Amino acid sequence: MSSEMPPGNLTETKMTGVGNSMKSDTDKIEEEAKELALEKMENIETMSKRQRKKLMKQKQWEEQRDLRKQKRKEKRLKRKLERRSQLESNTEESIRKRKCREVAPSKLRLIIDCSFDSLMELKDVKKLHKQIQRCYAENRKALHPVQFYLTSHGGQLKDNMNETDKGWVNWKDIHIKSEHYSELIEKEDLVYLTSDSPDLLNELDDSKAYVIGGLVDHNHHKGITYKRAQEQGIRHAQLPLGIFVKMNSRKVLAVNHVFEIILAYLEKRDWEEAFFTVLPQRKGVISLNETMDKSVPVLQDSKIVQDEASDSD
């Protein structure tokens, strides 16, 4: 028993052994590093001039890595500032253009009569909704925007707008009324635009309120707007389409086309130019100047029907 080593001495011996082992590993690593350095130096000495040059370039490339990163960062910042400057310049130019093209709202009132809701199927009501959206958008960007009214607003049309275009409640520069236009506008100020009227609209009167029938009916209710105007005892007229243009297709215009023609005329004060600006090319519109004297009206070509045929234009 007396020959056995005490536990304390055993621990000390083990720690000493570990320390010696760690020291020996460190020395070994240092020796290997020195050998590698010497070997590298020997390799450099034995390298050709071309190889040494290549090695120097590689070393410089690695040393300049941070510098290249900084330069890329500065370049990105410069491009960002240039884009911002260009954007500000474009904005200023747009403001100058808007000032040169000063918007002057018209006093003329343009009404879409939505009292035909019960005469339409839902698919046609949806087409009318799209046409109204187009009218609203065009009036908002027009040089001479009109006083825009939607009257007799309700029924299927209102339900469809609530379902598919909830933002309509926030529309600006438009009067959306549930009342009939006759309750809002004096009778003597009303003029119903209808294709069946024998009277031609030669000039727009800013003191008047012009009514467009909000009806997409595929011509199922022919003459109904003219009949309504007569029943109510209000003036009526048709656009002078047949005096200025001839169309190869059916003489059918959507609600938004009639609306846009009025806007175009307010800007250009020329019916022919207004028709050619708005009417789609697929209708084969031709100026009557090419075929006959303007002074001879062709009433059979002046029909204005609110239909879905031009809905997509």
Backbone bond lengths (Angstrom), bond angles and torsions (degrees), N, CA, C in turn:
res aa  C-N    CA-C-N  psi(-1)  N-CA   C-N-CA  omega(-1)  CA-C   N-CA-C  phi
1 M - - - 1.471 - - 1.512 109.82 -
2 S 1.379 117.86 -35.96 1.456 122.11 -176.90 1.502 111.87 -69.78
3 S 1.324 116.53 -19.41 1.469 119.89 -178.29 1.524 112.54 -83.16
4 E 1.355 119.09 -9.93 1.465 122.07 -178.85 1.526 110.20 -79.04
5 M 1.392 116.33 144.01 1.473 122.77 -178.97 1.520 108.99 -79.80
6 P 1.317 117.42 139.34 1.478 121.13 178.95 1.522 110.04 -64.37
7 P 1.323 116.31 152.15 1.476 121.29 -179.14 1.511 112.59 -57.15
8 G 1.318 119.17 -38.62 1.464 121.33 -179.06 1.494 111.75 -60.62
9 N 1.316 116.89 -44.72 1.469 121.22 179.87 1.512 111.05 -64.78
10 L 1.332 116.70 -32.91 1.473 121.09 179.69 1.524 110.86 -65.49
11 T 1.324 115.85 -42.99 1.469 120.41 178.98 1.498 110.68 -63.27
12 E 1.342 115.68 -44.07 1.462 120.61 -179.37 1.511 111.13 -61.30
13 T 1.333 115.11 -39.50 1.464 120.30 179.61 1.518 110.88 -63.77
14 K 1.361 115.22 -42.17 1.468 120.00 -179.28 1.516 110.70 -64.56
15 M 1.374 118.17 -43.36 1.463 122.66 -179.07 1.514 110.32 -64.62
16 T 1.328 115.29 -38.17 1.470 119.89 179.11 1.513 109.97 -63.77
17 G 1.346 114.39 -40.11 1.460 119.40 179.45 1.508 111.97 -64.26
18 V 1.328 116.12 -41.42 1.461 120.93 179.67 1.517 110.08 -65.74
19 G 1.344 116.66 -43.40 1.462 121.16 179.73 1.510 111.05 -60.76
20 N 1.325 116.19 -43.89 1.467 119.97 179.38 1.525 110.45 -63.06
21 S 1.374 113.91 -37.59 1.474 118.42 -179.22 1.518 110.32 -65.58
22 M 1.359 117.79 -43.49 1.464 122.31 -179.70 1.514 110.69 -64.64
23 K 1.334 115.32 -41.26 1.458 119.91 179.07 1.508 110.90 -62.30
24 S 1.293 114.23 -40.99 1.458 118.93 -178.27 1.522 110.53 -67.06
25 D 1.367 118.41 -35.83 1.466 121.86 178.04 1.522 111.08 -67.76
26 T 1.327 116.73 -39.26 1.473 121.35 179.10 1.515 110.34 -64.10
27 D 1.321 113.90 -46.16 1.473 118.15 178.87 1.515 111.17 -60.35
28 K 1.303 114.28 -38.64 1.463 119.59 -179.04 1.533 111.20 -64.43
29 I 1.378 116.42 -42.39 1.462 121.22 179.44 1.523 110.69 -64.20
30 E 1.355 115.23 -42.48 1.472 119.73 179.51 1.521 111.13 -62.65
31 E 1.310 114.56 -41.32 1.465 118.37 179.17 1.528 111.48 -64.33
32 E 1.335 115.28 -40.27 1.474 119.27 179.14 1.527 110.92 -65.38
33 A 1.365 116.10 -39.86 1.464 120.20 178.89 1.525 110.59 -62.66
34 K 1.362 115.48 -42.47 1.466 119.52 178.65 1.523 111.03 -62.58
35 E 1.331 114.03 -41.33 1.470 118.73 -179.94 1.529 111.09 -63.25
36 L 1.343 114.85 -41.15 1.467 118.99 179.26 1.525 111.45 -65.42
37 A 1.355 115.63 -40.62 1.465 120.00 179.03 1.516 110.58 -63.07
38 L 1.363 114.67 -44.52 1.476 118.46 178.58 1.520 111.03 -62.88
39 E 1.328 113.31 -41.84 1.466 118.18 -179.53 1.534 110.91 -63.12
40 K 1.377 114.89 -38.84 1.456 119.60 179.43 1.520 110.70 -65.77
41 M 1.333 115.07 -42.05 1.470 119.80 178.68 1.519 110.79 -63.06
42 E 1.325 114.39 -40.51 1.473 118.74 178.30 1.527 110.51 -64.31
43 N 1.365 113.41 -40.00 1.468 117.89 179.39 1.525 111.26 -63.90
44 I 1.360 115.35 -40.75 1.470 119.75 179.44 1.521 110.50 -62.07
45 E 1.345 114.69 -42.71 1.468 119.02 -179.88 1.514 111.71 -63.71
46 T 1.330 114.73 -33.96 1.474 118.45 -178.29 1.527 112.54 -85.79
47 M 1.388 116.15 -9.61 1.465 119.98 -179.60 1.515 110.74 -68.49
48 S 1.299 113.72 153.26 1.463 119.51 173.94 1.531 108.43 -75.47
49 K 1.294 116.90 165.32 1.458 121.97 179.59 1.531 110.55 -59.97
50 R 1.298 115.81 -38.09 1.466 121.48 -179.65 1.526 111.53 -65.16
51 Q 1.341 116.05 -42.15 1.468 120.72 179.92 1.522 111.27 -66.98
52 R 1.362 115.81 -40.40 1.458 119.17 178.56 1.526 111.48 -63.50
53 K 1.336 114.90 -39.63 1.456 120.35 178.71 1.538 110.86 -62.27
54 K 1.328 114.84 -41.76 1.453 120.43 179.22 1.522 111.00 -64.67
55 L 1.312 116.25 -40.30 1.454 121.56 179.73 1.529 110.99 -65.41
56 M 1.329 116.66 -39.81 1.459 121.21 178.36 1.532 111.10 -63.73
57 K 1.319 115.31 -41.08 1.460 119.50 178.29 1.517 111.53 -62.75
58 Q 1.321 115.43 -41.89 1.460 120.10 179.00 1.521 110.59 -63.44
59 K 1.334 116.25 -39.00 1.454 121.17 179.39 1.534 110.35 -65.45
60 Q 1.327 115.86 -43.92 1.465 120.64 178.86 1.536 110.99 -63.11
61 W 1.322 114.89 -39.86 1.475 120.33 178.74 1.519 111.22 -59.30
62 E 1.342 116.41 -43.54 1.459 121.12 -179.93 1.522 111.31 -68.85
63 E 1.358 115.86 -38.22 1.454 119.76 -179.41 1.533 112.09 -68.47
64 Q 1.320 116.60 -28.76 1.467 121.04 -177.23 1.532 113.48 -94.48
65 R 1.317 117.39 10.67 1.466 121.67 -177.69 1.534 111.51 -58.88
66 D 1.331 116.75 -46.94 1.461 120.60 -179.84 1.531 111.04 -64.49
67 L 1.321 116.10 -36.81 1.464 119.71 179.47 1.521 111.26 -65.07
68 R 1.337 116.45 -40.99 1.468 120.37 178.03 1.526 111.14 -65.24
69 K 1.306 117.16 -38.58 1.454 122.09 178.40 1.525 110.57 -61.92
70 Q 1.334 115.91 -42.69 1.452 120.91 179.37 1.527 111.54 -65.24
71 K 1.338 115.90 -39.82 1.466 120.23 179.04 1.525 111.52 -64.80
72 R 1.351 117.01 -39.35 1.465 120.94 177.78 1.522 110.58 -63.59
73 K 1.322 115.93 -40.31 1.452 121.05 179.13 1.527 110.91 -62.86
74 E 1.347 115.83 -44.11 1.465 120.61 179.26 1.526 111.19 -64.86
75 K 1.342 116.51 -36.84 1.457 120.77 179.48 1.524 111.14 -65.82
76 R 1.336 116.95 -42.29 1.466 121.14 177.97 1.530 111.22 -62.55
77 L 1.324 115.68 -41.44 1.460 120.56 178.67 1.528 111.20 -63.57
78 K 1.337 115.79 -40.64 1.465 120.74 179.58 1.531 110.62 -62.68
79 R 1.362 116.36 -44.31 1.466 120.14 178.47 1.528 111.64 -62.48
80 K 1.330 116.15 -39.42 1.460 121.40 179.73 1.531 110.58 -62.57
81 L 1.339 116.19 -43.82 1.460 120.72 179.21 1.522 111.53 -66.45
82 E 1.331 116.76 -36.41 1.468 120.89 178.31 1.519 110.85 -65.86
83 R 1.350 116.67 -41.98 1.467 120.51 178.42 1.523 111.14 -63.94
84 R 1.333 115.95 -41.42 1.462 119.98 179.35 1.526 110.78 -63.74
85 S 1.334 115.53 -41.55 1.458 120.53 179.14 1.529 110.96 -63.46
86 Q 1.356 115.99 -40.89 1.457 120.88 179.29 1.524 110.92 -65.46
87 L 1.333 116.21 -40.59 1.469 121.15 179.06 1.525 110.51 -62.91
88 E 1.330 116.62 -44.05 1.462 120.66 178.75 1.521 111.05 -63.06
89 S 1.339 114.98 -38.70 1.463 119.89 179.30 1.530 110.78 -64.77
90 N 1.358 116.18 -43.06 1.469 121.02 179.13 1.529 110.87 -64.41
91 T 1.341 116.09 -38.37 1.461 120.30 179.05 1.519 110.93 -63.76
92 E 1.324 116.00 -43.73 1.467 120.42 178.54 1.528 110.91 -62.50
93 E 1.356 115.10 -38.96 1.461 119.46 179.22 1.523 110.89 -65.83
94 S 1.354 116.28 -39.99 1.468 120.17 178.78 1.525 110.71 -63.56
95 I 1.348 115.97 -39.45 1.465 119.99 178.75 1.524 110.46 -63.96
96 R 1.342 115.90 -41.42 1.464 119.77 178.51 1.527 111.10 -63.51
97 K 1.353 115.99 -39.52 1.464 119.72 179.45 1.518 110.77 -65.46
98 R 1.352 116.15 -41.39 1.455 119.42 179.80 1.531 111.03 -63.23
99 K 1.350 115.72 -36.87 1.456 119.14 178.56 1.520 110.94 -66.52
100 C 1.366 115.36 -38.39 1.466 119.13 178.28 1.522 110.59 -67.34
101 R 1.344 115.67 -33.78 1.468 120.99 -179.09 1.529 108.12 -105.74
102 E 1.316 115.05 65.14 1.459 121.17 -174.53 1.527 111.37 -64.98
103 V 1.325 115.42 127.24 1.463 120.68 178.53 1.520 109.69 -74.30
104 A 1.330 115.36 132.51 1.467 121.25 178.83 1.521 108.64 -127.18
105 P 1.325 118.63 97.47 1.473 121.35 -178.62 1.518 112.46 -57.05
106 S 1.329 115.28 140.99 1.466 121.53 178.65 1.525 109.90 -87.56
107 K 1.310 116.36 150.98 1.463 120.97 175.70 1.524 111.19 -82.23
108 L 1.328 115.35 -12.54 1.469 120.55 -177.39 1.527 110.12 -63.27
109 R 1.330 115.98 136.77 1.459 121.85 178.08 1.533 109.76 -101.97
110 L 1.322 115.43 131.37 1.467 120.98 180.00 1.523 107.94 -123.40
111 I 1.323 115.22 120.51 1.468 121.75 -172.02 1.525 110.64 -114.48
112 I 1.334 115.90 133.89 1.465 119.98 168.35 1.522 106.85 -102.47
113 D 1.326 115.21 115.60 1.462 122.78 -177.15 1.531 109.05 -83.63
114 C 1.334 116.30 110.02 1.471 121.66 -176.63 1.528 112.49 -99.11
115 S 1.318 116.51 25.78 1.466 120.21 -176.68 1.529 113.38 -81.77
116 F 1.343 117.39 4.09 1.473 120.92 -178.44 1.528 111.88 -99.24
117 D 1.322 116.57 16.58 1.466 121.94 -173.06 1.527 112.30 -55.47
118 S 1.311 117.71 -42.63 1.463 121.68 -176.28 1.530 112.84 -70.86
119 L 1.334 117.60 -14.29 1.463 121.30 -178.93 1.527 112.85 -90.38
120 M 1.331 116.63 -3.70 1.469 120.41 -175.43 1.516 112.73 -113.28
121 E 1.324 114.99 149.85 1.456 120.93 170.88 1.525 107.98 -79.55
122 L 1.337 116.35 162.24 1.453 120.93 -176.26 1.538 111.83 -59.15
123 K 1.335 117.63 -38.63 1.467 120.30 -178.99 1.526 111.21 -62.31
124 D 1.342 116.46 -34.20 1.460 120.63 178.62 1.526 111.39 -77.43
125 V 1.319 116.33 -32.06 1.467 120.41 175.34 1.534 108.97 -63.31
126 K 1.321 116.27 -40.08 1.472 120.25 178.90 1.525 111.08 -63.91
127 K 1.331 116.31 -37.39 1.465 120.07 177.90 1.530 110.69 -67.37
128 L 1.323 115.82 -39.42 1.457 120.01 176.59 1.528 110.27 -62.22
129 H 1.325 116.40 -40.95 1.470 120.96 177.99 1.530 110.54 -57.62
130 K 1.329 117.46 -44.23 1.468 121.23 179.06 1.527 111.18 -63.51
131 Q 1.320 116.34 -39.40 1.459 120.21 179.23 1.528 110.66 -65.54
132 I 1.327 116.57 -38.53 1.467 120.87 177.60 1.533 110.19 -65.29
133 Q 1.325 116.43 -40.91 1.466 120.19 177.07 1.525 110.63 -58.45
134 R 1.327 115.73 -42.27 1.468 120.26 179.06 1.534 110.80 -64.51
135 C 1.317 117.09 -42.46 1.471 121.15 177.99 1.530 110.46 -58.98
136 Y 1.334 115.07 -45.35 1.465 120.06 -179.36 1.528 110.88 -60.93
137 A 1.336 116.34 -46.50 1.471 120.80 -178.66 1.525 111.34 -63.60
138 E 1.325 117.20 -43.54 1.467 120.47 -178.84 1.526 111.29 -67.36
139 N 1.306 117.11 -37.18 1.468 119.70 179.33 1.520 111.38 -67.29
140 R 1.337 116.66 -35.28 1.461 121.22 -179.11 1.536 112.02 -65.23
141 K 1.321 117.19 -30.71 1.467 119.35 -177.76 1.534 113.11 -105.64
142 A 1.324 117.28 6.65 1.466 121.19 -177.88 1.526 111.11 -72.86
143 L 1.330 115.47 152.97 1.458 121.07 177.05 1.521 110.75 -70.29
144 H 1.344 115.75 -34.84 1.466 121.30 177.19 1.530 109.38 -127.29
145 P 1.323 117.78 74.69 1.469 120.48 -178.45 1.529 111.48 -62.08
146 V 1.326 114.75 142.76 1.469 119.95 -179.41 1.523 110.06 -90.00
147 Q 1.320 115.44 170.24 1.459 121.37 172.33 1.538 105.81 -82.94
148 F 1.328 115.77 102.05 1.460 122.79 -168.58 1.533 110.64 -90.65
149 Y 1.350 115.49 128.71 1.469 121.86 178.76 1.531 110.44 -124.90
150 L 1.337 114.90 139.07 1.476 122.28 164.46 1.519 105.20 -114.72
151 T 1.323 117.41 119.27 1.466 119.58 -179.04 1.526 110.61 -115.86
152 S 1.331 115.45 161.98 1.480 122.28 -175.55 1.524 110.33 54.97
153 H 1.332 115.48 38.26 1.461 121.05 -177.66 1.527 110.30 -78.46
154 G 1.316 115.98 119.73 1.463 120.71 -179.31 1.516 110.26 172.38
155 G 1.313 117.17 -160.60 1.461 121.69 176.18 1.519 114.31 58.51
156 Q 1.330 115.16 -141.79 1.470 121.39 -177.09 1.531 112.34 -62.62
157 L 1.331 115.28 -37.56 1.467 119.41 -178.26 1.518 111.14 -62.06
158 K 1.314 117.16 -48.94 1.465 120.69 -179.93 1.529 110.77 -63.54
159 D 1.332 116.63 -41.81 1.470 120.28 179.06 1.526 110.52 -61.28
160 N 1.332 116.59 -42.24 1.460 120.00 -179.73 1.529 111.27 -67.01
161 M 1.321 116.76 -39.08 1.468 120.38 177.98 1.520 110.91 -65.91
162 N 1.331 116.95 -39.30 1.468 120.43 177.55 1.521 111.52 -64.27
163 E 1.316 115.71 -33.45 1.471 120.57 -176.45 1.523 112.56 -81.17
164 T 1.324 117.74 -41.12 1.472 120.70 -171.95 1.527 115.02 -110.24
165 D 1.335 117.08 -11.62 1.472 119.34 -175.34 1.524 109.05 -148.72
166 K 1.339 116.17 63.87 1.463 120.50 -174.29 1.524 112.68 -62.43
167 G 1.323 116.25 -18.95 1.469 119.43 -179.74 1.509 114.35 -70.65
168 W 1.327 117.70 -7.35 1.472 120.17 -178.40 1.531 112.21 -60.55
169 V 1.314 116.88 -25.88 1.470 119.45 -179.69 1.528 111.32 -67.91
170 N 1.330 116.86 -16.48 1.463 120.87 179.46 1.536 112.50 -103.30
171 W 1.325 117.36 7.31 1.469 120.13 178.78 1.528 109.80 -59.35
172 K 1.326 114.09 142.18 1.467 120.12 -179.38 1.532 110.29 -108.43
173 D 1.309 115.00 159.25 1.472 121.90 176.29 1.533 111.94 56.04
174 I 1.296 116.48 42.64 1.459 121.53 176.22 1.524 108.46 -150.23
175 H 1.326 116.32 143.74 1.467 121.51 178.26 1.531 107.86 -108.93
176 I 1.315 116.30 107.02 1.459 120.98 179.80 1.528 108.19 -103.24
177 K 1.328 115.27 112.30 1.461 120.74 -171.86 1.532 111.12 -123.62
178 S 1.317 115.12 143.69 1.473 119.91 174.50 1.530 110.56 -81.59
179 E 1.331 116.38 -19.27 1.462 120.47 -178.75 1.534 111.65 -73.90
180 H 1.313 115.70 158.07 1.467 122.06 173.94 1.529 108.29 -73.57
181 Y 1.328 116.59 148.89 1.471 119.79 -176.92 1.532 112.56 -58.50
182 S 1.331 117.06 -28.49 1.468 120.36 -179.71 1.529 112.38 -66.75
183 E 1.340 116.57 -19.29 1.459 120.81 177.79 1.527 111.85 -86.76
184 L 1.341 116.05 -11.96 1.468 120.41 -174.35 1.524 113.11 -110.50
185 I 1.327 116.39 -29.39 1.462 121.63 -174.66 1.527 109.94 -119.89
186 E 1.318 115.43 141.45 1.461 120.19 176.92 1.536 110.41 -61.67
187 K 1.298 116.14 139.66 1.462 122.32 -176.01 1.531 112.71 -56.02
188 E 1.320 117.07 -40.68 1.467 120.43 -177.58 1.527 113.06 -70.98
189 D 1.322 117.09 -13.06 1.473 120.56 179.60 1.530 112.94 -93.15
190 L 1.329 117.92 -7.67 1.460 121.89 -174.02 1.534 112.44 -88.91
191 V 1.343 115.10 138.39 1.471 122.21 173.27 1.524 107.18 -136.48
192 Y 1.336 117.10 117.09 1.467 120.66 -178.95 1.535 108.89 -89.01
193 L 1.341 116.63 124.32 1.465 121.45 177.14 1.525 108.52 -85.61
194 T 1.321 115.86 108.93 1.459 120.86 -178.01 1.520 110.57 -138.77
195 S 1.290 117.07 138.91 1.462 122.58 -176.53 1.526 113.10 -66.38
196 D 1.324 117.28 -20.17 1.463 121.02 -176.60 1.528 113.25 -89.58
197 S 1.317 115.70 -4.29 1.465 118.18 -179.77 1.533 110.53 -70.54
198 P 1.318 118.97 139.65 1.459 121.50 176.62 1.527 112.13 -78.92
199 D 1.325 117.09 -8.76 1.463 121.25 -177.22 1.528 110.66 -94.50
200 L 1.328 115.89 136.57 1.467 121.35 177.41 1.521 110.23 -96.35
201 L 1.317 115.20 141.66 1.458 120.92 177.91 1.529 108.41 -91.00
202 N 1.315 116.21 99.60 1.466 120.41 -177.51 1.525 112.78 -85.83
203 E 1.316 116.77 -29.17 1.468 121.32 -177.30 1.514 109.54 -146.76
204 L 1.340 115.78 148.76 1.460 120.56 177.40 1.521 109.38 -93.34
205 D 1.308 115.05 138.85 1.461 121.90 179.45 1.530 107.89 -109.30
206 D 1.346 117.32 116.32 1.462 121.58 -176.78 1.520 113.60 -61.72
207 S 1.311 116.96 -17.49 1.468 119.68 -178.94 1.531 112.11 -86.29
208 K 1.343 116.08 -6.41 1.467 120.61 -176.26 1.531 112.03 -96.94
209 A 1.332 114.11 163.91 1.469 121.67 174.57 1.523 106.96 -118.70
210 Y 1.332 116.40 114.27 1.471 121.85 -176.22 1.534 109.58 -96.26
211 V 1.324 115.22 132.20 1.466 121.64 -174.25 1.532 110.46 -107.27
212 I 1.336 115.50 130.53 1.465 122.50 174.94 1.529 107.31 -111.43
213 G 1.295 117.18 127.61 1.467 120.34 179.35 1.514 111.63 -69.39
214 G 1.322 116.46 119.30 1.472 121.37 178.86 1.505 110.63 -82.73
215 L 1.336 115.23 72.69 1.462 120.32 -173.93 1.523 110.62 -135.19
216 V 1.315 116.25 123.82 1.464 122.82 171.78 1.518 105.80 -115.39
217 D 1.335 116.26 101.25 1.471 118.17 -170.19 1.521 114.04 -133.67
218 H 1.350 117.52 7.96 1.471 120.86 -179.77 1.535 110.84 54.77
219 N 1.314 115.79 32.87 1.464 121.91 177.13 1.534 113.58 67.90
220 H 1.341 117.40 21.25 1.461 120.41 179.14 1.529 111.71 -73.75
221 H 1.328 116.63 -25.66 1.464 120.90 -177.50 1.526 109.37 -118.10
222 K 1.277 115.87 55.69 1.458 122.49 -176.97 1.533 110.97 -58.66
223 G 1.341 115.22 131.98 1.450 121.07 176.33 1.510 115.75 81.19
224 I 1.342 117.47 4.27 1.464 119.36 -173.81 1.533 112.23 -68.89
225 T 1.343 118.18 -35.38 1.466 119.80 -178.91 1.539 110.27 -69.73
226 Y 1.324 116.26 -39.20 1.473 120.45 177.92 1.532 109.32 -63.78
227 K 1.323 116.03 -40.78 1.466 120.98 179.28 1.530 110.60 -63.96
228 R 1.331 116.52 -41.95 1.464 120.20 178.94 1.528 110.81 -61.58
229 A 1.345 115.80 -43.95 1.468 119.81 -179.63 1.526 110.88 -61.34
230 Q 1.342 116.39 -41.60 1.461 120.05 179.36 1.526 111.25 -66.16
231 E 1.333 116.76 -42.19 1.461 121.19 -179.66 1.527 111.35 -62.04
232 Q 1.319 115.93 -36.88 1.461 120.37 -178.31 1.526 112.59 -86.42
233 G 1.327 116.31 -7.42 1.446 120.06 178.26 1.511 114.32 68.04
234 I 1.345 116.53 35.17 1.468 119.97 179.07 1.525 109.70 -111.05
235 R 1.313 115.88 160.45 1.457 121.17 -179.17 1.528 110.13 -66.00
236 H 1.318 116.05 156.51 1.467 121.49 178.99 1.525 108.78 -145.66
237 A 1.321 116.14 158.31 1.472 121.18 -179.78 1.522 108.96 -165.75
238 Q 1.331 115.18 162.02 1.469 120.27 174.72 1.524 108.50 -119.95
239 L 1.326 116.75 150.06 1.459 120.34 177.12 1.535 109.15 -64.07
240 P 1.324 118.12 147.03 1.474 121.21 -176.49 1.530 113.08 -79.63
241 L 1.302 115.77 49.71 1.466 120.99 -176.50 1.522 112.02 -60.88
242 G 1.331 116.74 -47.08 1.458 120.89 -174.33 1.514 114.22 -69.66
243 I 1.320 118.69 -17.14 1.463 121.39 178.54 1.522 111.15 -75.58
244 F 1.333 115.64 -30.20 1.460 119.50 -171.27 1.524 115.01 -110.13
245 V 1.327 118.04 -31.83 1.464 119.50 -174.84 1.527 111.50 -135.69
246 K 1.325 114.46 157.76 1.454 122.05 173.65 1.521 106.86 -124.80
247 M 1.340 116.74 137.35 1.453 121.07 -178.19 1.523 109.79 -117.55
248 N 1.341 115.01 136.62 1.461 120.14 179.98 1.526 112.05 -77.25
249 S 1.322 116.46 -24.43 1.464 120.33 -179.21 1.526 109.53 -92.26
250 R 1.346 115.87 -173.91 1.463 120.58 177.17 1.520 109.56 -61.47
251 K 1.313 115.42 145.42 1.465 120.68 -179.07 1.523 108.87 -81.53
252 V 1.333 115.46 70.09 1.461 121.39 -174.38 1.528 109.14 -125.20
253 L 1.325 116.74 126.67 1.461 121.78 176.82 1.517 109.47 -122.90
254 A 1.324 116.00 140.48 1.465 120.64 175.77 1.529 109.66 -77.76
255 V 1.314 116.30 163.70 1.463 121.83 178.34 1.526 110.27 -53.20
256 N 1.331 116.69 -45.10 1.467 119.64 -177.17 1.519 112.30 -67.19
257 H 1.357 117.94 -28.83 1.464 119.64 177.55 1.526 111.00 -67.13
258 V 1.329 116.62 -43.83 1.461 119.94 177.89 1.529 109.34 -61.35
259 F 1.326 116.56 -44.46 1.464 122.82 179.71 1.532 110.19 -59.87
260 E 1.340 116.90 -47.50 1.459 121.25 -177.41 1.529 112.25 -68.19
261 I 1.327 117.35 -32.80 1.467 120.64 177.15 1.533 109.65 -63.29
262 I 1.328 116.74 -41.44 1.469 121.01 177.36 1.533 109.69 -60.85
263 L 1.346 116.97 -46.09 1.466 120.78 179.32 1.529 111.04 -61.16
264 A 1.336 116.09 -42.99 1.467 120.37 -179.10 1.523 111.13 -65.12
265 Y 1.329 116.57 -38.29 1.468 119.40 179.72 1.537 110.96 -67.06
266 L 1.330 116.53 -37.79 1.465 119.90 178.26 1.523 111.36 -61.29
267 E 1.309 116.05 -31.05 1.466 120.02 179.84 1.525 112.07 -84.40
268 K 1.337 117.49 -43.14 1.468 121.52 -171.49 1.528 113.53 -97.10
269 R 1.340 116.06 -22.92 1.465 121.58 -176.29 1.525 111.86 54.55
270 D 1.315 115.73 37.81 1.465 122.35 179.13 1.526 107.31 -147.25
271 W 1.343 116.95 114.42 1.467 120.00 -176.58 1.521 111.82 -62.51
272 E 1.324 116.83 -45.19 1.467 119.27 -176.80 1.528 110.86 -60.67
273 E 1.318 116.24 -45.03 1.462 119.64 179.19 1.523 110.77 -64.64
274 A 1.321 116.50 -38.13 1.468 120.24 178.69 1.527 111.14 -63.44
275 F 1.357 116.88 -42.87 1.465 120.37 178.65 1.526 111.36 -62.37
276 F 1.331 116.87 -46.00 1.462 120.37 -177.90 1.524 112.01 -69.58
277 T 1.334 117.51 -26.49 1.465 121.08 177.78 1.517 111.62 -70.29
278 V 1.332 116.49 -36.05 1.467 121.30 -171.32 1.525 113.97 -99.53
279 L 1.330 117.96 -43.39 1.457 120.19 -172.05 1.526 111.77 -65.25
280 P 1.331 117.66 134.42 1.463 121.42 -178.73 1.531 112.17 -66.69
281 Q 1.326 116.30 144.98 1.469 122.07 -177.85 1.518 112.19 -61.51
282 R 1.332 116.75 -29.72 1.470 119.01 -176.98 1.523 112.65 -64.85
283 K 1.327 116.48 -13.96 1.460 119.09 178.01 1.523 112.23 -81.78
284 G 1.330 117.07 -2.36 1.452 120.88 177.40 1.513 113.24 62.29
285 V 1.337 116.96 46.10 1.460 121.79 -176.95 1.531 110.17 -70.80
286 I 1.337 115.98 128.83 1.461 122.48 -180.00 1.528 108.59 -129.36
287 S 1.320 115.89 137.07 1.461 119.58 177.66 1.523 110.08 -70.24
288 L 1.328 116.35 135.17 1.460 120.44 178.55 1.527 111.98 -71.60
289 N 1.318 116.63 -9.75 1.467 119.97 174.36 1.527 110.74 -61.92
290 E 1.330 115.56 -25.81 1.459 120.12 -177.62 1.526 112.23 -80.53
291 T 1.330 116.21 -18.50 1.469 118.82 -173.84 1.523 115.12 -121.94
292 M 1.362 115.76 -25.51 1.464 118.09 -176.60 1.513 111.01 -159.73
293 D 1.303 115.85 169.79 1.462 121.98 178.65 1.522 109.34 -71.74
294 K 1.340 116.76 138.64 1.453 121.91 -179.59 1.524 112.72 -61.09
295 S 1.306 115.43 -28.95 1.462 119.35 -173.02 1.515 113.56 -69.34
296 V 1.339 117.91 -12.00 1.463 120.64 179.84 1.522 108.88 -99.00
297 P 1.324 118.90 106.55 1.471 120.29 -178.09 1.517 112.16 -72.31
298 V 1.339 114.71 141.62 1.460 119.86 175.79 1.528 106.68 -113.32
299 L 1.331 115.60 87.89 1.455 120.23 -171.79 1.513 112.95 -65.03
300 Q 1.346 116.64 -27.48 1.456 117.46 -178.54 1.527 112.21 -68.76
301 D 1.351 117.16 -16.59 1.457 120.05 178.61 1.519 112.41 -97.59
302 S 1.317 117.41 3.03 1.462 118.99 -173.65 1.524 113.10 -103.06
303 K 1.315 117.57 19.75 1.448 120.68 179.77 1.521 110.55 -70.41
304 I 1.307 115.85 134.60 1.454 121.63 177.74 1.519 107.08 -121.00
305 V 1.303 115.39 111.70 1.461 119.95 -177.11 1.529 107.30 -121.40
306 Q 1.326 116.15 128.39 1.459 119.35 176.02 1.528 107.99 -81.98
307 D 1.325 115.00 107.88 1.458 119.51 -174.94 1.517 109.33 -138.22
308 E 1.275 116.57 172.41 1.453 120.67 -179.09 1.498 114.01 -86.64
309 A 1.322 118.53 -3.30 1.461 120.92 -173.00 1.509 111.92 -60.06
310 S 1.345 117.48 -34.61 1.459 120.86 -176.72 1.521 110.78 -102.51
311 D 1.302 116.89 18.36 1.462 121.79 -174.14 1.511 113.06 -56.74
312 S 1.303 118.00 -37.24 1.457 121.16 -173.10 1.507 114.07 -83.22
313 D 1.329 118.88 -7.56 1.458 120.95 -176.64 1.502 112.22 -90.63
